[in-house]
Amino acid sequence: MDFHIDLIRNDFKAGTQSAVARVYLSEDSYGLIVKDTAGEHYENNIFDALGEQAKGPAATIVDAMARLFKGPYLVASEPHEDQKCPFAGGSLPIEQVEVTGDFVLPAV
């Protein structure tokens, strides 16, 4: 089965999330194909971040994308089929989540 992961940019000022790159994978092959979707150059950033893992099986790439792109501005989506892509129609509004209790920013 073929699927992809969206690299999502959060634009807090505009209140939107946009897919800036799409990482195509296949369960029965190694490596990936990156397509920039926002007219910007995220392909090199993805390959630089993944390093040798970019040549690995799909499961390795999925795990690495989730681990490497989990910041407030760039985040990797869950893997999904093209037909089920939430960004097929363009940008989405950022969902707000109610925080209960003390909120502590993570250490960097």
C-alpha positions, 0 to 999 in steps of 0.5 A, spaced: 500 500 500 502 506 498 501 512 503 504 519 504 506 523 510 505 531 510 510 536 513 505 541 516 507 548 517 503 551 523 502 559 522 499 561 528 498 569 526 494 566 520 491 561 525 492 555 519 496 549 518 498 548 511 502 542 508 508 544 505 511 538 503 509 531 502 513 524 503 511 518 499 512 511 502 511 504 500 510 499 505 514 494 500 520 498 498 525 502 501 526 510 501 522 515 499 520 521 494 518 528 497 514 533 493 514 540 495 507 542 496 508 550 498 513 552 492 518 552 498 524 548 498 523 543 504 526 537 500 533 538 502 531 539 510 527 533 510 533 529 507 538 532 511 534 531 518 533 523 516 540 522 514 541 515 512 534 513 515 531 516 508 534 509 505 530 505 510 524 501 510 517 505 510 516 504 518 523 507 519 522 513 515 515 514 519 518 513 526 523 518 524 519 523 521 514 523 527 520 524 532 524 529 528 518 533 526 514 535 532 515 542 534 511 548 534 512 550 527 513 544 523 510 537 524 509 530 521 502 528 520 500 521 521 501 516 514 495 516 510 492 515 503 492 520 498 484 519 498 484 520 505 489 527 506 486 532 510 490 537 506 487 535 499 483 542 499 488 546 502 490 549 509 486 548 515 484 552 521 489 550 527 485 547 532 485 550 539 485 545 545 483 547 552 489 546 557 487 544 564 492 545 570 498 548 570 501 549 563 509 548 563 513 550 556 518 544 555 525 545 556 529 546 549 
